[in-house]
Amino acid sequence: MYDVWVWSKPKARENLTSIKELLIDTPKDFVHVRLDEVADVSVKPTPDSIEHEGLSRRHDVGANVRGRDLGSVVADVQRRLKDVKFRWGTAPRCS
């Protein structure tokens, strides 16, 4: 099981039902399915916070790595993020 955070327009996250009914693409054939068809959806409080450095926001993301060394995981994440087009700001940094 993996924890996944979903962020969308405010209207789409007004209540739990709205979140459960979010349509997502499947990896194969890009068929749309409702989020609650593929996940247990719940709202939970979180201790995370968004930090600020200068005029930029920073959000630290943690992950547990099992069966691999941390350096190779960081390299994989950096490689995959290299070509991702972000809507605002700059690409995330892995450190």
C-alpha positions in Angstrom: 0.0 0.0 0.0 1.2 3.5 -0.9 0.1 6.8 0.4 -0.7 9.2 -2.4 -1.7 12.8 -2.2 -4.0 14.2 -4.8 -4.2 18.0 -5.4 -6.7 19.6 -7.7 -8.8 22.7 -8.2 -10.6 23.8 -5.0 -14.0 22.8 -6.5 -12.8 19.2 -7.0 -11.8 18.9 -3.4 -14.8 20.4 -1.6 -15.7 17.2 0.0 -14.7 13.5 0.2 -17.3 12.5 -2.5 -15.8 15.0 -4.9 -12.4 13.6 -4.3 -13.5 10.0 -4.7 -15.2 10.9 -8.1 -12.0 12.4 -9.6 -11.4 10.9 -13.0 -7.9 9.6 -13.5 -6.2 8.0 -16.6 -5.2 4.4 -16.5 -1.6 3.7 -17.7 -2.9 1.4 -20.5 -5.2 2.8 -23.1 -5.7 6.0 -21.0 -9.2 4.9 -20.0 -10.8 7.1 -17.3 -11.7 5.6 -14.0 -12.9 7.1 -10.7 -10.2 7.4 -8.1 -12.3 5.4 -5.6 -12.3 2.5 -8.0 -8.5 2.0 -7.6 -7.8 3.5 -4.2 -9.1 3.7 -0.6 -9.8 7.4 -0.3 -9.7 9.2 3.0 -8.9 12.6 4.3 -6.3 12.7 7.1 -4.5 15.4 8.9 -0.9 15.8 8.0 2.2 17.1 9.8 3.8 18.3 6.6 4.4 22.0 6.0 5.6 24.1 3.1 8.7 26.0 3.9 9.8 29.2 2.2 13.3 30.1 1.0 13.5 33.6 -0.4 10.5 33.9 -2.7 10.3 30.2 -3.4 8.3 27.5 -1.7 10.0 24.3 -0.6 8.3 21.0 0.3 10.4 18.2 1.5 9.3 14.7 0.4 10.5 11.6 2.2 10.5 8.0 1.0 11.6 4.7 2.4 13.9 2.8 0.0 13.9 -1.0 0.3 16.2 -3.3 -1.7 18.2 -0.5 -3.4 20.8 2.0 -2.4 19.7 5.5 -1.8 22.1 7.0 -4.4 20.7 4.9 -7.3 17.1 5.9 -6.3 18.0 9.6 -6.2 19.6 9.2 -9.7 16.5 7.6 -11.0 14.2 10.3 -9.6 16.5 13.0 -11.0 16.5 11.4 -14.4 12.7 11.1 -14.5 12.1 14.6 -13.4 14.6 16.1 -15.8 12.1 16.3 -18.7 8.9 16.9 -16.7 7.4 20.3 -17.6 6.1 22.0 -14.4 3.4 24.6 -14.7 4.8 27.0 -12.2 8.3 27.7 -11.0 11.2 25.5 -11.6 11.7 21.8 -11.5 12.2 20.2 -8.1 15.7 19.6 -6.8 16.7 16.2 -5.3 19.2 16.5 -2.5 
